Amino acid sequence: MHDPAIHQPANNIPYSQAPPPGILVANHFGASFGYHVRRPHGTRDWLITYTLAGEGCYCLAGQTHFCCAGDIFILAPGTVHDYATARPTQRWEFYWAHFTPRAHWLPWLRLPEPAPGLFMQKIEQRELKQRLDQAFIRLLRDSQGIGAWQAELAANALEEVILLLA
């Protein structure tokens, strides 16, 4: 598993690196207030997050977009972004995956776009949340290794997530 490193650029404003493109990397993450990712050049891959609890915020083009339980946010490659925990009293818990989509997924990734390069879907139906949870659990398990077919199984789980959103 690739753990993105924090770098200190010349202007002393920290920013975060993303995993190299073309590799499907996913995990479950919980962050206390103070967690902050800044990518002034975006990434070369796509990033999807699914908030399970707490609240996060994405800052793009001078606007702040809050996400809470049931929200899926997708960042397109090259989208300049900052995201962080939103409230001092809450942990932000979410699934995330960096990925390069298969060509036939691209039309399915065009969800409502509250800011250029930021796609968002609010999931309110209990059954759909359960299906997404199950697909993300398989995505995490499969992306972290179960043999020769792990990459294909992880891609299948991510495709299920994207289809459920579409």
ChimeraX attribute file (.defattr): number of C-alpha atoms within 10 A of each C-alpha:
attribute: neighborCount
match mode: 1-to-1
recipient: residues
	/A:1	11
	/A:2	10
	/A:3	9
	/A:4	11
	/A:5	11
	/A:6	13
	/A:7	12
	/A:8	11
	/A:9	9
	/A:10	7
	/A:11	6
	/A:12	8
	/A:13	9
	/A:14	15
	/A:15	18
	/A:16	19
	/A:17	17
	/A:18	21
	/A:19	20
	/A:20	15
	/A:21	15
	/A:22	13
	/A:23	15
	/A:24	23
	/A:25	24
	/A:26	26
	/A:27	18
	/A:28	16
	/A:29	14
	/A:30	15
	/A:31	17
	/A:32	17
	/A:33	16
	/A:34	12
	/A:35	14
	/A:36	18
	/A:37	18
	/A:38	19
	/A:39	17
	/A:40	15
	/A:41	14
	/A:42	21
	/A:43	22
	/A:44	18
	/A:45	22
	/A:46	23
	/A:47	21
	/A:48	22
	/A:49	22
	/A:50	27
	/A:51	23
	/A:52	21
	/A:53	17
	/A:54	20
	/A:55	24
	/A:56	26
	/A:57	19
	/A:58	21
	/A:59	16
	/A:60	18
	/A:61	11
	/A:62	7
	/A:63	11
	/A:64	13
	/A:65	15
	/A:66	16
	/A:67	25
	/A:68	19
	/A:69	19
	/A:70	20
	/A:71	21
	/A:72	21
	/A:73	24
	/A:74	22
	/A:75	25
	/A:76	21
	/A:77	18
	/A:78	15
	/A:79	21
	/A:80	19
	/A:81	20
	/A:82	19
	/A:83	18
	/A:84	20
	/A:85	25
	/A:86	22
	/A:87	15
	/A:88	10
	/A:89	11
	/A:90	15
	/A:91	20
	/A:92	25
	/A:93	22
	/A:94	24
	/A:95	20
	/A:96	22
	/A:97	24
	/A:98	24
	/A:99	22
	/A:100	19
	/A:101	17
	/A:102	9
	/A:103	7
	/A:104	9
	/A:105	14
	/A:106	10
	/A:107	9
	/A:108	13
	/A:109	19
	/A:110	16
	/A:111	15
	/A:112	12
	/A:113	14
	/A:114	12
	/A:115	17
	/A:116	12
	/A:117	18
	/A:118	23
	/A:119	18
	/A:120	23
	/A:121	17
	/A:122	16
	/A:123	16
	/A:124	11
	/A:125	9
	/A:126	10
	/A:127	10
	/A:128	15
	/A:129	18
	/A:130	11
	/A:131	14
	/A:132	22
	/A:133	16
	/A:134	14
	/A:135	21
	/A:136	24
	/A:137	18
	/A:138	18
	/A:139	29
	/A:140	21
	/A:141	17
	/A:142	21
	/A:143	25
	/A:144	17
	/A:145	14
	/A:146	12
	/A:147	9
	/A:148	8
	/A:149	11
	/A:150	16
	/A:151	19
	/A:152	12
	/A:153	19
	/A:154	26
	/A:155	20
	/A:156	16
	/A:157	23
	/A:158	25
	/A:159	19
	/A:160	18
	/A:161	20
	/A:162	18
	/A:163	12
	/A:164	14
	/A:165	18
	/A:166	13
